[in-house]
Each structure stands twice: as C-alpha cells, then as structure tokens.
Amino acid sequence: MNLELRHLRTVHAIHAQGGLARAAEVLNITQSALSHQVKALEEQAGVELFVRRAKPMRLSAAGMRLLRLAEQVLPLVAATEAEFKGVEAGRIGRLHIAMECHACFDWLLPVLDIFRRAWADVDVDIRQRLAFGALPALVREEVDLVISSDPEDLAGVTFQPLFDYAPTMVVPAGHPLVAKGHADPADLAAETLITYPMDRARLDVFSQFLTPAGIEPARQRTVELTAVALMLVASGRGVAVMPDWVLRREAANPELVLLPLGPQGIRRRLYAAVRTGDLSQPYMAHVLRLSRTEPLRMLRGAPG
C-alpha cells in the first residue's frame, strides 16, 4: 500500500466533516476528485475504509486504524512545516559556539542570557571540547560561531571584530614589580606563571609577550578557574596574565595589583568567526551586536 500525506489528510477531513461534500471544501478539491481519491485508496488497501450507508458517513474498522495514523503523523508534519517556515524567516536556527579564549565565559554567558530571551527558538550551546580545533569545526559546520583573537584566511569564513582588550598582569601586593609599574618579559624568567589550561599559542602572555622575546617563565602552573588563579596570586604563589575585562573587578582588591605588559601595554582584538553565509541570519546579527556592546558595558561598569 503506497500511502501519501494526501491520503491521511483525506481520511482525517472526511471523518471530521462527516461527509465528502464538506471535506472537499476543506481540502479545496472537488467532491468528484475526492470520491475518486477515496476509491483509489480503498483499492490499494484492499478493504472498505468508509461505511457509506451511515449518515453521517463514518469510518470502518480499517478506516479507524488509518485515522489513528493520520492523527499521529499530521501534527508532526504540521510542526515540521512550521519549523521550516521559522528557519526561512530567520526565527529558528542553531547557535553552537566554540572559544579559543578560556576567560571569554566571563562576558559570553551574560550575552547569551540576554540573547536567549529574544530568540527562544534558537538552539544555543557552548562546545567546550572543541577549544583546540574550533576553526576547523566551524568550517565542518559542527559549530556556528568561534570566539578568537587570531583571525585566519579561511574560505567561506568571515571574522567579525568584537572589541579590543588589554592582556594585563596581576601580581600580589608588595611584589617588586609594583614599584616598576609594568612588567617586561625578562621579569617573568624567575616567576611561576599561572595560566588557563590552553595551548601556548592561544595564550596572549606567550604569543604576544614571552615567546617573541625568547623568555620562559621559571615554572608554569595551569588552573581552570579564574577565582582560584587570583587566590593563588594573592597568596604569593605566582603571577598571572588575564584580559582586562576579567581583572576590572579586582581593581579595588588590596591584595592584588594590575600591571601592563611592557611600558605601553599590549592591545589585542577579539573576533567572532562566522560562516559567511550565516551573516544574513537575523539572530546571528543580534548575537554579534550583543557581543560588541555588552562586554564594553561590563568593562565600564555600566548598569544593565
């Protein structure tokens, strides 16, 4: 038996309307065409689907089985059609994010909290395990947006600038570098450097500061949580380098001192890498706009 959606719609309409004439109106076909369709369906099934002697016309036992199938399938089809329309209109989609920046959680989570209220039908997720292969995952369409400070020339990928930040050193109060007012690469040669557990190429303190100068810290200790890293620094267990948006809240902490890297400091830019074809999606434009403005509000201490 070769069932089609129109067959299920036919059975459902005749049952709901109680006859061919009213069902034909609902289905927007002629009564004659509907009658032929029912006859062809019954010939395929090899059984009578309707009791025509009854008034109103009613389903046979076999027809009731087909009706139950229609009642299961048709709502699913209608829901899927509605989703497709939502996707076409840009209301429904997927926003899976990967980050090459461990500390980005500090501003990204508040951004996504605002975003989800406006785009309830967009599937939002953060793919943490893809941190070291985020851009290839974007090209493979495993994720939809990558936060990175290292733009690359990738076909079909656009790097949208978000905001600038300053990698900043944090040392315990009383540290000798406090009097100097800044840190030079050589100053870390005798220090324990506390970092996030990331590849060195993705850590600003190495890629922008130590490695170009050929300097290695005396020791490196990796810590997952920002709060734990700052507690270790305050206890004199080492020094750390973090983005200024992370450390801004620590500016008044008497146990910690913030220092620029080098006399003039270092400036970096954060980007959102997106497949070029996805830039036209309204929800993508919105999350990019939030990602540019909300972190700056946090840095300036602006009210929400």
C-alpha positions as CSV (number, residue, x, y, z in Angstrom):
1,M,0.0,0.0,0.0
2,N,1.5,3.3,-1.1
3,L,0.3,5.8,1.5
4,E,0.8,9.6,0.9
5,L,0.1,12.5,3.1
6,R,-2.9,13.5,1.0
7,H,-4.4,10.1,1.8
8,L,-4.1,10.8,5.5
9,R,-5.5,14.3,5.1
10,T,-8.4,12.9,3.2
11,V,-9.3,10.3,5.8
12,H,-9.0,12.9,8.6
13,A,-11.1,15.5,6.8
14,I,-13.9,13.1,5.9
15,H,-14.1,11.9,9.5
16,A,-14.0,15.4,10.9
17,Q,-16.6,16.8,8.4
18,G,-18.9,13.8,8.3
19,G,-19.1,13.5,4.5
20,L,-17.5,14.1,1.1
21,A,-19.0,17.4,0.3
22,R,-17.8,19.3,3.3
23,A,-14.5,17.5,3.3
24,A,-13.9,18.5,-0.3
25,E,-14.4,22.2,0.6
26,V,-11.9,21.9,3.5
27,L,-9.3,20.2,1.2
28,N,-10.1,22.7,-1.6
29,I,-10.8,20.0,-4.2
30,T,-14.0,18.9,-6.0
31,Q,-16.2,16.3,-4.5
32,S,-15.8,14.2,-7.6
33,A,-12.0,14.3,-7.2
34,L,-12.2,13.4,-3.6
35,S,-14.5,10.5,-4.3
36,H,-12.1,9.1,-6.9
37,Q,-9.2,9.5,-4.4
38,V,-11.1,7.5,-1.7
39,K,-12.0,4.8,-4.2
40,A,-8.3,4.5,-5.3
41,L,-7.2,4.4,-1.7
42,E,-9.6,1.6,-0.9
43,E,-8.5,-0.3,-3.9
44,Q,-4.9,0.0,-2.7
45,A,-5.8,-1.1,0.8
46,G,-8.0,-3.9,-0.4
47,V,-10.7,-3.1,2.2
48,E,-13.5,-0.7,2.7
49,L,-12.4,2.4,4.7
50,F,-15.8,4.1,5.0
51,V,-19.3,2.9,5.8
52,R,-21.2,4.8,3.2
53,R,-24.7,3.7,4.3
54,A,-24.2,5.6,7.6
55,K,-25.4,9.2,8.0
56,P,-23.1,11.0,8.6
57,M,-20.5,9.0,6.6
58,R,-18.3,7.2,9.1
59,L,-15.1,5.2,9.0
60,S,-14.9,1.4,9.0
61,A,-12.7,-0.5,11.5
62,A,-9.9,-0.4,8.9
63,G,-10.6,3.3,8.3
64,M,-10.2,4.0,12.0
65,R,-6.8,2.4,12.0
66,L,-5.8,4.8,9.2
67,L,-7.3,7.7,11.1
68,R,-5.2,6.9,14.2
69,L,-2.1,7.0,11.9
70,A,-3.3,10.4,10.5
71,E,-3.7,11.8,14.0
72,Q,-0.2,10.8,14.8
73,V,1.5,11.9,11.6
74,L,-0.3,15.0,10.5
75,P,0.5,17.1,13.7
76,L,4.2,16.1,13.3
77,V,4.2,17.2,9.6
78,A,2.5,20.5,10.5
79,A,5.0,21.2,13.3
80,T,7.9,20.5,10.9
81,E,6.4,22.7,8.2
82,A,6.1,25.5,10.8
83,E,9.7,25.0,11.8
84,F,10.8,25.2,8.2
85,K,8.9,28.5,7.8
86,G,10.6,29.7,11.0
87,V,14.0,28.8,9.7
88,E,13.3,30.6,6.4
89,A,12.2,33.7,8.3
90,G,15.3,33.6,10.5
91,R,13.4,32.9,13.7
92,I,14.6,29.4,14.2
93,G,18.2,28.2,14.0
94,R,21.3,26.9,15.8
95,L,24.0,28.8,17.6
96,H,26.7,26.4,18.8
97,I,29.7,28.3,20.0
98,A,33.4,27.3,20.5
99,M,36.0,29.5,22.1
100,E,39.7,29.9,21.7
101,C,39.6,32.1,24.8
102,H,39.1,30.4,28.2
103,A,38.2,33.6,30.0
104,C,35.5,34.6,27.5
105,F,33.0,32.8,29.7
106,D,33.0,35.9,31.9
107,W,31.3,38.1,29.3
108,L,29.8,35.5,26.9
109,L,27.4,33.9,29.4
110,P,25.7,37.2,30.2
111,V,25.5,37.9,26.4
112,L,23.8,34.6,25.8
113,D,21.4,35.1,28.7
114,I,20.2,38.3,27.0
115,F,20.1,36.6,23.6
116,R,18.0,33.6,24.6
117,R,15.2,35.8,25.8
118,A,14.8,37.3,22.3
119,W,15.5,34.1,20.4
120,A,13.8,31.3,22.3
121,D,13.6,29.1,19.2
122,V,17.4,29.2,18.5
123,D,19.3,26.2,19.9
124,V,22.2,27.7,21.9
125,D,25.1,25.6,23.1
126,I,28.8,26.1,24.0
127,R,31.1,23.4,22.7
128,Q,34.0,23.4,25.2
129,R,35.8,20.3,23.9
130,L,36.4,22.0,20.6
131,A,38.6,24.7,22.0
132,F,41.7,23.5,20.3
133,G,40.1,22.8,16.9
134,A,37.4,25.4,16.9
135,L,38.0,27.0,13.5
136,P,38.2,23.6,11.6
137,A,34.9,22.7,13.4
138,L,33.4,25.9,12.1
139,V,34.3,25.0,8.6
140,R,32.9,21.5,9.1
141,E,29.7,23.1,10.4
142,E,30.0,21.4,13.8
143,V,29.8,24.9,15.4
144,D,28.4,28.2,14.1
145,L,30.5,30.8,15.8
146,V,34.0,30.8,17.2
147,I,35.5,33.4,19.6
148,S,39.1,34.0,18.6
149,S,41.8,36.7,18.8
150,D,43.8,35.1,15.9
151,P,42.0,35.6,12.6
152,E,42.9,33.3,9.7
153,D,42.3,33.4,6.0
154,L,39.7,30.7,5.7
155,A,37.4,30.2,2.6
156,G,33.8,30.8,3.5
157,V,34.6,32.3,6.9
158,T,34.3,35.9,8.0
159,F,36.0,37.3,11.1
160,Q,33.8,40.0,12.7
161,P,35.7,42.3,15.0
162,L,34.1,42.5,18.5
163,F,36.2,44.7,20.9
164,D,39.7,45.4,21.9
165,Y,41.2,44.3,25.2
166,A,44.5,44.5,27.1
167,P,46.2,41.4,28.4
168,T,47.2,42.5,31.9
169,M,49.5,41.1,34.6
170,V,48.2,40.6,38.1
171,V,50.7,40.3,41.0
172,P,50.4,40.2,44.7
173,A,50.5,43.5,46.6
174,G,54.1,44.1,47.7
175,H,55.6,42.4,44.6
176,P,58.8,44.1,43.4
177,L,57.2,44.8,40.0
178,V,54.7,47.1,41.7
179,A,57.3,49.8,42.1
180,K,58.4,49.4,38.5
181,G,54.8,50.0,37.3
182,H,54.9,47.4,34.4
183,A,56.3,44.0,33.5
184,D,58.9,43.2,30.9
185,P,59.4,39.7,29.5
186,A,62.6,39.2,31.4
187,D,60.8,39.8,34.7
188,L,58.9,36.5,34.3
189,A,62.1,34.4,34.0
190,A,62.1,33.9,37.8
191,E,58.3,33.7,38.2
192,T,55.7,31.0,38.5
193,L,53.2,31.8,35.7
194,I,49.7,30.8,36.4
195,T,47.7,30.2,33.2
196,Y,44.5,28.7,32.0
197,P,44.9,25.1,30.6
198,M,45.2,26.1,27.0
199,D,47.7,25.7,24.2
200,R,50.5,28.3,24.5
201,A,49.7,29.6,21.0
202,R,46.3,30.7,22.4
203,L,47.7,32.4,25.5
204,D,48.5,36.1,25.0
205,V,51.2,36.1,27.6
206,F,53.2,33.6,25.4
207,S,52.2,34.5,21.9
208,Q,52.4,38.3,22.3
209,F,54.9,38.7,25.2
210,L,57.3,35.9,26.2
211,T,57.8,33.8,23.1
212,P,58.8,36.8,20.8
213,A,61.4,37.8,23.5
214,G,62.7,34.2,23.8
215,I,61.8,34.1,27.6
216,E,60.5,31.2,29.5
217,P,58.9,31.5,33.0
218,A,60.6,29.6,35.8
219,R,57.5,27.5,36.2
220,Q,54.1,27.3,34.7
221,R,51.0,26.2,36.6
222,T,47.7,25.7,35.0
223,V,44.4,26.5,36.8
224,E,40.9,26.0,35.3
225,L,39.0,28.7,37.4
226,T,39.8,32.4,37.3
227,A,38.9,32.8,41.0
228,V,41.3,30.0,42.0
229,A,44.1,31.6,39.9
230,L,43.6,35.0,41.6
231,M,43.5,33.4,45.0
232,L,46.9,31.8,44.3
233,V,48.3,35.1,43.1
234,A,47.1,36.9,46.2
235,S,48.8,34.1,48.3
236,G,52.1,34.8,46.6
237,R,52.1,31.5,44.7
238,G,52.7,33.1,41.3
239,V,51.7,35.8,38.8
240,A,49.1,35.6,36.0
241,V,48.1,37.4,32.8
242,M,44.4,37.8,32.0
243,P,42.3,40.0,29.9
244,D,41.4,43.4,31.4
245,W,37.6,42.5,31.4
246,V,38.4,39.7,33.8
247,L,40.5,41.8,36.1
248,R,38.5,45.0,36.1
249,R,36.5,43.9,39.2
250,E,39.8,43.3,41.0
251,A,41.0,46.9,40.6
252,A,40.0,47.7,44.2
253,N,41.3,44.5,45.7
254,P,44.1,45.5,48.2
255,E,45.8,42.1,47.8
256,L,46.3,42.4,44.0
257,V,48.0,44.9,41.7
258,L,47.4,45.1,38.0
259,L,50.3,45.9,35.7
260,P,50.5,46.5,31.9
261,L,52.7,44.2,29.8
262,G,55.6,46.5,28.7
263,P,55.7,50.2,29.3
264,Q,52.9,50.9,26.8
265,G,50.9,47.8,27.4
266,I,49.6,45.4,24.7
267,R,46.3,45.7,22.9
268,R,44.5,42.8,21.3
269,R,41.3,42.5,19.4
270,L,38.7,39.7,19.8
271,Y,36.8,38.4,16.8
272,A,33.8,36.3,16.1
273,A,34.4,33.9,13.3
274,V,31.2,33.0,11.4
275,R,30.5,31.2,8.1
276,T,29.9,34.0,5.6
277,G,26.6,32.6,4.5
278,D,25.2,32.8,8.1
279,L,25.8,36.5,8.5
280,S,22.4,37.2,6.9
281,Q,20.6,35.4,9.7
282,P,18.8,37.9,12.0
283,Y,19.7,36.0,15.2
284,M,23.4,35.9,14.2
285,A,23.4,39.7,13.6
286,H,21.8,40.1,17.1
287,V,24.3,38.0,18.9
288,L,27.2,39.8,17.2
289,R,25.7,43.1,18.2
290,L,25.4,42.0,21.8
291,S,28.9,40.6,21.8
292,R,30.2,44.0,20.8
293,T,28.3,46.1,23.3
294,E,27.7,44.1,26.5
295,P,31.4,43.3,27.3
296,L,32.2,47.0,27.0
297,R,29.3,47.8,29.4
298,M,30.8,45.3,31.8
299,L,34.3,46.9,31.5
300,R,32.9,50.4,32.1
301,G,30.7,49.2,34.9
302,A,27.6,50.5,33.1
303,P,24.2,49.5,34.5
304,G,22.3,46.7,32.7
